[in-house]
């Protein structure tokens, strides 16, 4: 009798333990769920926009670092440093937005920019400057400028829309600077690259993009200097009168 009672007690304890274990597990699972960040507050399209903005900034930062290492042109280096500074700041804004909205950002470049970086890393001097300014300078900024306009128009989340609008003026300024540092396709064949106002490279390294934008056309102009085009007739007339007096 006593033996039967003991067996029942042991079985009862075992059953109670068996039922208690799932309850503990569910409690732990519930706690884990509460500690896990909520799913993204953005729709799939807006999540992609945020990720794309991050990639664009990452690409310019990495290309800029390559330019500082491989270029020997003061203006190209100044442009590259501006790219690093401005796009690092922009990437910080994107990262902050992503954290707020629960978006996981990419940690590496896309395949296109990986390939571009691999090619640029093998170049130095003028060949590097031409490739860097044409691809990372002009090409990428044209693409990103167009993309940001679409992002601003199509984004559903107001914060994503606002960030795209905030980035646009900076990217536009970068594009203008890059164009001023890149030789035109119809330019003279004998000029050295980047017809970037090479004369300015040594005289004013800090002038960078904006200096080249204003000075390069003057340096390459075929017409006489303004002063020469205006005063000679007057000077000639005076000389003729003087000659007549003699």
C-alpha positions in Angstrom: 0.0 0.0 0.0 2.8 2.3 1.0 4.7 1.4 -2.1 1.7 2.2 -4.3 1.3 5.6 -2.6 5.0 6.4 -3.2 4.7 5.5 -6.9 1.6 7.8 -7.3 3.5 10.7 -5.6 6.5 10.2 -7.9 4.3 10.1 -11.0 2.4 13.1 -9.9 5.6 15.1 -9.4 6.8 14.0 -12.8 3.6 15.1 -14.5 3.6 18.4 -12.7 7.2 19.1 -13.9 6.3 18.1 -17.4 3.5 20.6 -17.5 5.5 23.3 -15.8 8.4 23.2 -18.4 6.4 24.5 -21.4 5.0 27.3 -19.2 8.6 28.4 -18.4 9.6 28.1 -22.0 6.7 30.3 -23.2 7.5 32.8 -20.5 11.1 33.0 -21.8 9.9 33.2 -25.4 7.6 36.0 -24.4 10.4 37.9 -22.8 12.6 37.4 -25.8 9.9 38.8 -28.1 9.6 41.9 -25.9 13.3 42.5 -26.0 13.5 42.1 -29.8 13.3 45.4 -31.8 10.0 45.9 -33.6 9.7 45.1 -37.3 10.4 48.0 -39.6 7.9 50.8 -39.6 8.5 51.3 -43.4 7.0 49.4 -46.3 9.4 47.4 -48.5 9.8 50.2 -51.1 10.8 52.7 -48.5 13.2 50.2 -46.8 14.9 49.8 -50.2 15.2 53.5 -50.6 17.0 53.9 -47.3 19.3 51.0 -48.2 20.0 52.5 -51.6 20.9 55.9 -50.0 23.3 54.2 -47.7 25.0 52.3 -50.5 25.4 55.5 -52.5 27.1 57.3 -49.7 29.3 54.3 -48.9 30.4 54.2 -52.6 31.5 57.8 -52.6 33.4 57.5 -49.3 35.3 54.5 -50.6 36.1 56.1 -53.9 37.2 59.2 -52.2 39.7 57.3 -50.0 41.1 55.7 -53.2 41.6 59.1 -54.7 43.5 60.4 -51.7 45.8 57.5 -52.0 46.2 57.2 -55.8 45.8 60.7 -57.2 48.7 63.2 -57.5 46.4 66.1 -58.5 45.8 68.6 -55.8 42.3 69.6 -57.0 41.2 65.9 -57.4 42.4 65.3 -53.9 40.5 68.3 -52.6 37.4 67.1 -54.3 37.8 63.6 -52.9 38.2 64.9 -49.4 35.0 66.8 -49.8 33.3 63.6 -50.9 34.5 61.8 -47.9 33.4 64.6 -45.5 30.0 65.2 -47.0 29.0 61.6 -47.7 30.1 60.5 -44.2 27.8 63.1 -42.8 25.0 62.0 -45.1 25.6 58.3 -44.2 25.3 59.3 -40.6 21.8 60.8 -41.3 20.8 57.6 -43.2 22.0 55.4 -40.4 20.1 57.4 -37.8 16.9 57.1 -39.8 17.4 53.4 -40.3 17.8 52.8 -36.6 14.6 54.8 -35.9 12.6 53.0 -38.6 14.1 49.5 -37.9 15.8 49.1 -41.2 18.9 46.9 -41.6 21.5 48.7 -43.8 24.0 47.0 -46.1 27.5 46.6 -44.8 29.4 46.4 -48.1 29.3 48.0 -51.6 27.2 46.6 -54.3 28.8 44.5 -57.1 29.0 47.5 -59.5 31.0 49.7 -57.1 33.1 46.8 -55.9 34.2 46.3 -59.6 34.8 50.0 -60.0 36.9 50.2 -56.8 39.0 47.2 -58.0 39.7 49.0 -61.3 40.5 52.3 -59.7 42.8 50.7 -57.2 45.1 49.7 -60.0 45.5 53.2 -61.5 47.5 56.2 -60.4 48.2 59.7 -61.6 46.4 61.1 -64.6 44.7 57.8 -65.7 43.3 57.5 -62.2 42.1 61.1 -62.2 40.3 60.7 -65.5 38.6 57.4 -64.4 37.7 58.7 -60.9 36.3 62.0 -62.0 34.3 60.4 -64.8 32.9 57.5 -62.8 32.7 58.4 -59.2 32.6 62.1 -59.8 30.2 62.7 -62.7 28.6 59.3 -63.5 27.7 58.3 -59.9 26.5 61.8 -58.9 24.3 62.0 -62.0 22.7 58.6 -61.1 22.3 59.5 -57.4 20.8 62.9 -58.2 18.2 61.3 -60.5 17.5 58.6 -57.9 17.1 61.1 -55.0 14.5 63.0 -57.1 12.5 59.7 -57.5 12.9 58.8 -53.8 11.6 62.2 -52.8 8.6 61.8 -55.1 7.8 58.1 -54.4 8.6 57.6 -50.7 5.6 57.1 -48.5 7.2 57.8 -45.2 7.6 61.6 -44.6 11.0 61.1 -42.9 12.4 59.2 -45.8 11.0 61.8 -48.2 12.6 64.6 -46.2 16.0 62.9 -46.1 16.1 62.5 -49.8 15.2 66.1 -50.3 17.9 67.1 -47.8 20.6 65.2 -49.7 19.7 66.6 -53.1 21.4 70.0 -52.9 24.7 68.5 -51.8 24.7 65.9 -54.5 23.9 68.6 -57.1 26.8 70.7 -55.9 29.1 67.7 -56.1 27.9 67.0 -59.6 28.7 70.6 -60.8 32.1 70.4 -59.2 32.9 67.1 -60.8 31.8 68.4 -64.2 34.1 71.4 -63.8 37.0 69.0 -63.1 36.3 66.7 -66.0 37.4 67.4 -69.6 34.6 67.9 -72.1 34.2 65.1 -74.7 34.8 67.6 -77.5 37.8 69.3 -75.8 41.2 69.7 -77.4 43.1 66.4 -77.7 46.4 67.9 -76.7 45.4 69.0 -73.2 46.4 67.0 -70.2 43.8 65.5 -67.9 42.0 66.6 -66.1 41.6 69.7 -68.1 40.5 70.6 -64.7 42.2 73.9 -64.6 45.6 72.2 -64.4 47.1 75.6 -64.1 45.2 76.0 -60.8 46.4 72.6 -59.4 49.7 74.0 -58.3 48.9 77.7 -57.7 45.8 77.2 -55.6 45.3 73.6 -54.3 42.6 74.7 -52.0 40.5 76.1 -54.8 39.3 72.6 -55.7 36.1 72.3 -57.7 34.8 75.8 -57.6 38.0 77.5 -58.6 38.3 75.2 -61.6 34.7 75.9 -62.6 35.5 79.6 -63.1 39.2 79.6 -64.1 39.3 76.7 -66.6 37.3 78.3 -69.4 39.6 81.4 -69.2 42.7 79.2 -69.4 41.5 77.3 -72.4 39.9 80.2 -74.3 41.2 80.9 -77.8 40.1 84.5 -78.0 42.6 87.3 -76.9 42.5 88.6 -73.3 39.7 91.1 -72.8 42.2 93.9 -72.2 44.0 93.2 -75.4 40.8 93.2 -77.4 39.6 96.6 -76.1 42.6 99.0 -75.7 44.8 98.3 -78.8 42.6 100.3 -81.2 42.7 103.3 -78.9 46.5 102.9 -78.5 46.9 102.5 -82.2 44.9 105.7 -83.0 47.1 107.6 -80.6 50.3 106.2 -82.2 49.0 107.2 -85.7 48.4 110.7 -84.6 51.8 110.9 -83.0 53.4 109.5 -86.2 51.6 112.2 -88.2 52.9 115.0 -86.1 56.4 113.7 -86.6 
